[in-house]
Amino acid sequence: MDYFSAFAISASGMSVEKMRLDVTALNLANVHSTRGASGQLYQPLTVISTAKPGAFAAAMTQAGNASLGAQVTEVRATLTPPRLTYEPSHPDADAKGFVAYPAINPVNEMITMMTATRAYEANVAALNAARVMAMKALDIGGN
């Protein structure tokens, strides 16, 4: 595997983890919202990521770095039922006094955020290691 492949793999991993952080921040921002921009209840989102198609075969045959790494396949709503809270004085309360909030667990979202941050940091470390190896190879070749 050449250095550009290592750079491509790390970059794609960082891109996926950035998307995961963005979606987690969006979920946390809407934890207490009762209506979205469309007037409907906000649906929590989740990121689905996979290896790029043919990534394993490309790595084994050295067929270029364009198909190496990870990709975001989809960002989709979790379609979980809302969390109902009894607040009869709230303007969005129903006839029984319950307000529907998105089913977002802040603890799970924080764990996702910490995991994505650590994965991003691991990709940065791998990118830096590949960069150092490339620089050392240039130093060896120059002598």
C-alpha positions in Angstrom: 0.0 0.0 0.0 1.4 3.4 -0.9 1.3 6.5 1.3 -1.5 8.1 -0.7 -3.7 5.1 0.1 -3.0 5.5 3.8 -3.8 9.2 3.5 -7.1 8.4 1.7 -8.2 5.9 4.3 -7.5 8.3 7.2 -9.2 11.2 5.4 -12.3 9.1 4.7 -12.5 8.0 8.3 -12.2 11.6 9.5 -15.0 12.6 7.2 -17.3 9.9 8.5 -16.6 10.8 12.1 -17.1 14.5 11.4 -20.6 13.6 10.0 -21.3 11.6 13.1 -20.3 14.5 15.3 -22.5 16.9 13.3 -25.6 14.6 13.6 -25.0 14.1 17.3 -24.8 17.9 17.8 -28.1 18.3 15.9 -29.8 15.7 18.0 -28.5 17.3 21.2 -29.7 20.7 20.0 -33.2 19.4 19.5 -33.6 17.4 22.8 -36.1 19.8 24.2 -37.8 21.0 21.0 -41.4 20.2 20.4 -41.6 21.3 16.8 -39.1 21.4 13.9 -39.0 23.9 11.1 -41.8 22.0 9.3 -44.0 22.1 12.4 -43.6 18.4 13.0 -41.8 16.7 15.9 -38.1 16.4 15.3 -37.0 12.8 14.6 -33.6 11.8 16.0 -31.0 11.0 13.3 -28.4 8.3 13.1 -25.4 7.9 10.7 -24.9 4.6 8.8 -21.4 4.1 7.5 -19.8 1.3 5.6 -16.5 0.5 3.8 -16.4 1.9 0.3 -17.5 -0.7 -2.2 -14.6 -2.8 -3.4 -12.3 -1.4 -0.7 -11.0 -4.8 0.3 -10.4 -5.9 -3.3 -8.7 -2.6 -4.1 -6.4 -2.9 -1.1 -5.4 -6.4 -2.0 -4.7 -5.6 -5.7 -3.3 -2.1 -5.1 -5.9 -0.8 -7.6 -5.7 2.8 -6.6 -6.7 4.7 -3.5 -10.0 6.1 -4.7 -12.0 3.2 -3.4 -10.3 2.8 -0.1 -11.7 3.8 3.3 -15.1 4.4 4.7 -18.1 6.4 3.6 -21.4 7.6 5.0 -24.1 5.4 3.4 -27.1 7.2 4.9 -28.3 9.6 7.6 -31.7 8.5 8.6 -34.4 9.1 11.2 -34.6 6.6 14.0 -38.4 6.6 14.0 -38.7 6.0 17.7 -41.9 7.0 19.5 -41.8 10.4 21.2 -41.2 10.9 24.9 -44.4 12.1 26.5 -44.2 14.5 29.5 -47.1 15.8 31.5 -47.0 19.6 31.2 -50.6 20.9 30.9 -49.4 24.6 30.8 -47.1 24.1 27.8 -48.5 25.6 24.6 -47.9 22.4 22.6 -49.7 20.2 25.2 -52.4 17.9 23.8 -55.9 17.6 25.3 -54.7 15.4 28.1 -51.8 17.8 29.0 -49.0 15.7 27.5 -46.2 17.3 25.4 -44.3 15.1 22.9 -40.5 15.5 22.9 -38.1 13.7 20.6 -36.9 10.3 22.0 -33.3 11.5 22.4 -31.2 10.1 25.2 -28.6 12.8 26.0 -26.3 10.2 27.7 -26.3 8.0 24.5 -25.6 11.0 22.4 -22.7 12.1 24.6 -21.3 8.5 24.3 -21.6 8.7 20.6 -19.9 12.1 20.6 -17.0 10.8 22.7 -16.6 7.7 20.5 -16.6 9.7 17.3 -14.1 12.1 18.8 -11.7 9.3 19.7 -12.1 7.6 16.3 -11.4 11.0 14.6 -8.2 11.3 16.8 -7.2 7.8 15.9 -7.5 8.7 12.2 -5.4 11.8 12.7 -2.7 9.7 14.5 -2.7 7.2 11.6 -2.4 10.1 9.1 0.5 11.6 11.0 2.2 8.2 11.3 2.0 7.7 7.5 3.3 11.3 7.0 6.3 10.6 9.3 7.0 7.3 7.5 6.9 9.1 4.1 9.3 11.8 5.4 11.7 9.2 6.7 11.6 7.3 3.4 12.5 10.5 1.7 15.4 11.1 4.1 16.7 7.6 3.5 16.4 7.9 -0.3 18.3 11.3 -0.2 21.4 9.9 1.5 
